C-alpha cells in the first residue's frame, strides 16, 4: 500500500459511517469498484468470507477499504448457542476486524452451531431468562475481545418458541441495556418474522430499541407456502425490496432519523447499476423523512394496508 492509500485509510478510520446507502461488496464487483469508484456511502462484507491469511480477496478488500468506509458483518459466531463461543473462530474474526478497522462490526441474534456441528442457517432462540443471560455473556465476550461495540441484528424467524416469555423487541431491548451493544435494525427481518407468525409488522417494529439503531439492513424476500398451505416468507436476499418493507423502513426512519442503510443482495445478483439504483432509492427515503416521535404514528397509516394486502395467498 502506497503513502496515498495509507493516508486515505487513516482519514476513513477517523470518519464515522455516513448516514447514506451502502452495498454488500461481492467478488464480482471488485474490478468495477476499483476501476470506476462509484458514489457509494459504504461497503459491507461478511467476515466468514475473508478469514484467510492472504490472497486476492484480502488484496482487493485492502484497496477498497482505503477508499470507502467499511462494515463487517459476522454470520458464524453463534451468539445464541447453548455452548460457549468457538474461541478459534472468535480470534479469527477479531484479527480480521483489527486488520480492517471497520466502522461497524455486527452479528445476529441467532445460533448456528451445537455439539460440535455447524448448520448453514441462522436459527432462532427462545426469548427467556436463560437465553438472555447466555446471549449477554457472549456479547460481553465479543466486545471485550474486539475492544469495540457490537451491533446486534434482529433475526428473521419462521416459528416461535413455546419457551419464550418475552417478545423479541422486549428481549433485544434488555440485551442492549445489559451489554451496551447497539442495534442493527433489519427491516426486512421485522416484516418477514411478523408475517410468518401472524403478527403486526408495525407493532413489532415499535417494540425494538430503535434509539440504539446505528445501522439498517434492507433486503428482498421470497414467498412460499408451508405443508398446510399457509403463506411463508423466506429471507433469501435474492430480490428487490418490497413495497411493504419500504413502508416499514419509512416508519423506522421517522423514529431514528437517517441511519446508514445497507442494501443486501446475496443471491440473483443483478448488474451493479441495478444495485446502485436501489441504494439511491434508500437515500431518497432518508432525505424525505423528518424524524419525530409523532412521525411514526403518522407514517403508520399506509403500512397495515400493505401488510394485509400482501398477506393474501
Secondary structure, DSSP 8 states (H G I E B T S, - for coil): --HHHHHHHHHHHHS---SSEEEE--GGGHHHHHHH----SEEEEEGGGS-SSSSHHHHHHHHHHTTSEEEEE-S-S-TT-SS---HHHHHHHHHHHHHH--SEEEEES-EEEETTEEEEEEE----SHHHHHHHHHHHHHHHHHHTS-EEEE----SS--TT--S-HHHHHHHHHHHH--EEEEEHHHHHHHHHHTT--HHHHHHHS-GGGEEEEEE---EEEE-TTS-EEEE--S-S---HHHHHHHHHHHHHH-S--EEE---SS---HHHHHHHHHHHHHHHHH----HHHHHHTTTTHHHHHHHHT--
